[in-house]
Amino acid sequence: MSKPHISTLDPEDKKYLEIPDSEVVLPAAVDSYLRQKLKDQSLKECSSHVAAFADCSKDKYISVVWECRELQQLMKNCLVEYTTSERLIGMKREWVDASKKRIYEKRLQKELESKGPTPNN
């Protein structure tokens, strides 16, 4: 039976950031998840532009190219503004830092367990 996780980390303690990035692996599934999350956030931020373009393109086939060009460009500009590599890197950095924090907490927990209980006088 596993022991419950007890956070031993002081919220002000930033020592976990000293763990090298090389100790944290960003799995492909997490990378994919973060990319999808960025896409979803961007679509949410640009929902009015996306909706306007979608409304314009209803019941149109080839004419959508010239009749909805301005709305498409507004939507595209908005999505490009919110879907940047800097934002993706920031999301990855947050994930890596959270992973470092978990690693650090596990190390502290093991350290405390190896010391054993302290006798009360």
ABEGO torsion letter per residue (X at the ends): XBBBBBBABBAABAAAAABBAAABBBBAAAAAAAAAAAAAAAAAAAAAAAAAAAAAABGBBAAAAAAAAAAAAAAAAAAAAABBAAAAAAAAAAAAAAAAAAAAAAAAAAAAAAAEBBBBX
